Amino acid sequence: MSSVVEPPSVEEHAKARIVNDAPHFRSVPVALRYDGAHDPDAVHVVFPSGSDWTFRRDLLESGLRAPARRGDVAVWPCGRAQVVVELHSPDGVAVIQFDSRPLMRFLRLTHAKVAAPVSGS
């Protein structure tokens, strides 16, 4: 008898504020995704347009506490309750602000999924 092994994946939803020179920031829903079976070191931020930014989970963790940058992605704390993610592409730069709490919850869930014992027989 075999059992199906659940892949260690997590999907959470958050609101991101796109920072620009408009008088008010525009909020968009984003999906925060993690698939530990495919790449245990990567997280994905997926925008409504389908644009999927993938970067290392430890970059997001580090950026919650202090400015961190790796390649085309920079993350830094903004005050006590927010985090800024800066994404560079050939088309330009996007600056997105998140509340810290959903990102911290997402990261906790990714670590819990990886730490959870996988059962099967």
Buried (B, 14 or more C-beta within 10 A) or exposed (E): EEEEEEEBBBEBEBEBBBBEEEEEBEEBEBBBBBBBEEEEEBBBBBBEEEEEBEBBBEBBBBBBEEEBBEEEBBBBBEEEEBBBBBBEEEEEEBBBBBBBEBBBBBBEBBBEBBEEEEEEE
